[in-house]
Amino acid sequence: MKKKYFGMGLLLLSLSIPLFASSSVTLDQALELARANNLSLTSSAIDVNAAKRDVQTSWNLFLPSVSLTLSNSNKFEGFDTIPAIPKSNSGLNMDLTVSMTLNPAVKAQMDTYQVGYQIQQVTYAQAKAEVEKNVTKLFYYLLMQDQNIKVQQANLELAQSQYDQVKVKYDQGFASELELLSAQLSVEKLKPGLEQAKNQYQANLLSLKAMLGLSLDEDLSLEGEVPTLAKQLEVAQLQDYLAKSYSITLLDLNLQQLKSSYASNKQQALTPSLSLSGSYDISFWNDQNPLDNVLDVASYSIGLRIPLDGFIPDSRTQMGLEKLQNSMDKLLLQRQQALQQLEVSVRGQVQNLNMLSGQADLAQQNIELTQRLYAMNQAQYESGYVSLVDLESAQNNLLSAKQNLLGVQYQYVSSLIDLLYQLNLQHEYQAKELL
């Protein structure tokens, strides 16, 4: 019996292992999860499908208007007789009407649908790029946070090792109680910072899980490396991509849509329209013998409508067209201004990136110097030439230097990611090519 329960326990344990197994994701996998599970992107995709449906069904602008009317009528006769004996004579009417109007403006209206579809596509792509950018920045930030935790953990272990050495010396009578307490205090002072870094990492990891659509209770680890930094970036490399940014592309499409609306309104108001209509009417009368009173009539009409009010100066039609032209002129100026502001922003970002790259070189040199100083202080402390306070100061300087390098690296990576997505370069240039 005990063997039976033991076997069932092993089976339940084996089934529960996948529920608690930690999952590991790379940056590419994280981006794929974000694209699939983001609710705002799903909502934006509905707008894209609606605009696509408008384009696919725009041919119905050429469909005629068809209506079928059925009516019942009744006639009462015999009120003038004496005695008045009214007689009822009811019947059924059926009328089929077909009409349509042809105007060159239909083509411009179809172009408006097409441009509207393109606008929704770019809007969706822009929203997707924003999600990808946020996930990428948070992914790299978590990698650097993990490195920071490891640096602080190593520093704590080093402080603990120094305390152990001082404790041995204290027990042997070669160290004072002040040195022992100072070493112990150094260990305790490092613990809150390490715990705070771990808590911050877990909080940001929860944010990443939410972005990826994962369960917040699921264990998640990240696979990847912090990118290295480029030496110099040139503005000339990026100027050709200014017009490819989503903001400029949307301005161009909105201008194109205004042009299509202007053409549609102008053609509808100033060009002739051809009207075609036809009807077939059939009436059945006389309840006693309706077939003897069948009356059917077929008719058609062709008309040419020539609008004249649009040619009158300062007419409502002319003023409406002037307003559309003013909107296009303003949009052109907005595009020029946006392009200029974008170029200014790109130049500033490139300068900032090159500055951060130089700061990273200095931070790396600072680490090398502080490592040498710490090694020298440690040797002199063991020889009795410097105090424990000097050794702890050198150790803290080394920790600060390593954290400073991580901070500069993240600023560089974050700024570069912003620049790539701002210019819509994230797919044409991989991050490793510019980092």
Stockholm file with secondary structure:
# STOCKHOLM 1.0

chainA/1-435         MKKKYFGMGLLLLSLSIPLFASSSVTLDQALELARANNLSLTSSAIDVNAAKRDVQTSWNLFLPSVSLTLSNSNKFEGFDTIPAIPKSNSGLNMDLTVSMTLNPAVKAQMDTYQVGYQIQQVTYAQAKAEVEKNVTKLFYYLLMQDQNIKVQQANLELAQSQYDQVKVKYDQGFASELELLSAQLSVEKLKPGLEQAKNQYQANLLSLKAMLGLSLDEDLSLEGEVPTLAKQLEVAQLQDYLAKSYSITLLDLNLQQLKSSYASNKQQALTPSLSLSGSYDISFWNDQNPLDNVLDVASYSIGLRIPLDGFIPDSRTQMGLEKLQNSMDKLLLQRQQALQQLEVSVRGQVQNLNMLSGQADLAQQNIELTQRLYAMNQAQYESGYVSLVDLESAQNNLLSAKQNLLGVQYQYVSSLIDLLYQLNLQHEYQAKELL
#=GR chainA/1-435 SS CHHHHHHHHHHHHHHHHHHHCCEEECHHHHHHHHHHHCHHHHHHHHHHHHHHHHHHTGGGGGSCEEEEEEEEEEEEECTTSSSCCCEEEEEEEEEEEEEEEECTHHHHHHHHHHHHHHHHHHHHHHHHHHHHHHHHHHHHHHHHHHHHHHHHHHHHHHHHHHHHHHHHHHHHTSSCHHHHHHHHHHHHHHHHHHHHHHHHHHHHHHHHHHHHTCCTTSCEEECCCCCCCCSCCCTHHHHTTGGGSHHHHHHHHHHHHHHHHHHHHHHHHHSCEEEEEEEEEEEECCSSCGGGGEEEEEEEEEEEECCCGGGSTTCHHHHHHHHHHHHHHHHHHHHHHHHHHHHHHHHHHHHHHHHHHHHHHHHHHHHHHHHHHHHHHHHHHHHTSSCHHHHHHHHHHHHHHHHHHHHHHHHHHHHHHHHHHHTTCTTTSCHHHHC
#=GC SS_cons         CHHHHHHHHHHHHHHHHHHHCCEEECHHHHHHHHHHHCHHHHHHHHHHHHHHHHHHTGGGGGSCEEEEEEEEEEEEECTTSSSCCCEEEEEEEEEEEEEEEECTHHHHHHHHHHHHHHHHHHHHHHHHHHHHHHHHHHHHHHHHHHHHHHHHHHHHHHHHHHHHHHHHHHHHTSSCHHHHHHHHHHHHHHHHHHHHHHHHHHHHHHHHHHHHTCCTTSCEEECCCCCCCCSCCCTHHHHTTGGGSHHHHHHHHHHHHHHHHHHHHHHHHHSCEEEEEEEEEEEECCSSCGGGGEEEEEEEEEEEECCCGGGSTTCHHHHHHHHHHHHHHHHHHHHHHHHHHHHHHHHHHHHHHHHHHHHHHHHHHHHHHHHHHHHHHHHHHHHTSSCHHHHHHHHHHHHHHHHHHHHHHHHHHHHHHHHHHHTTCTTTSCHHHHC
//
